[in-house]
Amino acid sequence: MVDDCKGKDRVEALRREIHRHNYQYYALDNPTIRDDEYDQLMRELLQIEEKYPELVTADSPTQRVGGVVQKGFTSVPHRVPMLSLSNAFDEGDLREFDRRVHNNLPGEEVSYVVELKIDGLAISLWYEKGMFVRGATRGDGEMGEDITVNLRTVKAIPLRLTEEVPFIEVRGEAYMPKDSFLRLNEAREEAGEQLFANPRNAAAGSLRQLDPRITASRNLSVFMYAIGFLAGNNPGSHDKGLAWLRELGFRVNPEHKVCQDIQEVIAYCQQWQAKRFDLPYAIDGMVIKVSSLEQQERLGATLKSPRWAIAYKFPAEQAVSTIKDIILR
Ligand SMILES: NC(=O)c1cnc(OC2CCCC2)nc1N
């Protein structure tokens, strides 16, 4: 019993320390431990869990990669529909969006949050009492596919939040970094397998694998960008919501800006259009959202898209022969 008790304390201390290092490394891109020291902590935790299997918990960092190959994916309903963004293709479209917003909120101050539009696969993550319980694809917006087992293998997705929030559902984009995409296609070319056309297809293909060990090998990551459902009071503005998601342990893209008017929005979009290829991941535009959640609520949505958000799509790249050239520009 004494051993067991010592083992339990040690296991919990190890988990807390490894969770903290994972948060720093995967959510903040700011490692706080050398890889060999990290591996030593994981080895020790694995040894104790093998000795005392009853101590293993779902949020243990050793429980990311399940070994069971799935037969298929079950369809699950989204409690709040995952809407799709309508598109703006030029400055005029953005000004038109801004006019519509102000027509619907006459005389009100409106500030926008402008984010990079990550070119990946939209996902929904559900947490109960701070524990990751389910992950799904967007699907058709009403129903998604349950890919929990595969999402557990993505180290940027926390298995446990820093706060025991009763119930929260968070949305984001799963993506494959450019260098992982190039390496994966090189390996597939070597093996005579069909190549992925772009990082988005590679991410989607990796998340829809029936064997989570294959998903785990694909070096996927995520950026979380919206609270879907939240039991309790909301953070008031989208900007504060993003800051809170980061505090909870989620990886949130740092490149976002609060803009006081559409002119500032347009300038920020043009700034990123010029340097979109400097990023280590693919983006296909920007996303502009009204920041006040109360104004979002009043603006509402059409059947398929929110009235309080729009995507600004970058023009397609002309005269570039292959995706590899685009990525290596
Ligand atoms: N691909 C992205 O980076 C991205 C996608 N979607 C959203 O917002 C949702 C929430 C409101 C409608 C769409 N934000 C993003 N940054």
PDBQT file of the ligand as one rigid body, heavy atoms in Angstrom, charges set to zero:
ROOT
HETATM    1  N1  LIG A 401      -9.644  28.632 -40.977  1.00  0.00    +0.000 N 
HETATM    2  C1  LIG A 401      -9.572  29.527 -39.976  1.00  0.00    +0.000 C 
HETATM    3  O1  LIG A 401      -8.480  29.941 -39.583  1.00  0.00    +0.000 OA
HETATM    4  C2  LIG A 401     -10.848  30.004 -39.334  1.00  0.00    +0.000 A 
HETATM    5  C3  LIG A 401     -12.070  29.426 -39.668  1.00  0.00    +0.000 A 
HETATM    6  N2  LIG A 401     -13.213  29.832 -39.064  1.00  0.00    +0.000 NA
HETATM    7  C4  LIG A 401     -13.161  30.829 -38.147  1.00  0.00    +0.000 A 
HETATM    8  O2  LIG A 401     -14.290  31.259 -37.526  1.00  0.00    +0.000 OA
HETATM    9  C5  LIG A 401     -15.450  30.422 -37.555  1.00  0.00    +0.000 C 
HETATM   10  C6  LIG A 401     -16.328  30.812 -36.417  1.00  0.00    +0.000 C 
HETATM   11  C7  LIG A 401     -17.340  31.695 -37.016  1.00  0.00    +0.000 C 
HETATM   12  C8  LIG A 401     -17.561  31.215 -38.403  1.00  0.00    +0.000 C 
HETATM   13  C9  LIG A 401     -16.259  30.578 -38.822  1.00  0.00    +0.000 C 
HETATM   14  N3  LIG A 401     -12.010  31.429 -37.791  1.00  0.00    +0.000 NA
HETATM   15  C10 LIG A 401     -10.842  31.044 -38.369  1.00  0.00    +0.000 A 
HETATM   16  N4  LIG A 401      -9.671  31.651 -37.999  1.00  0.00    +0.000 N 
ENDROOT
TORSDOF 0
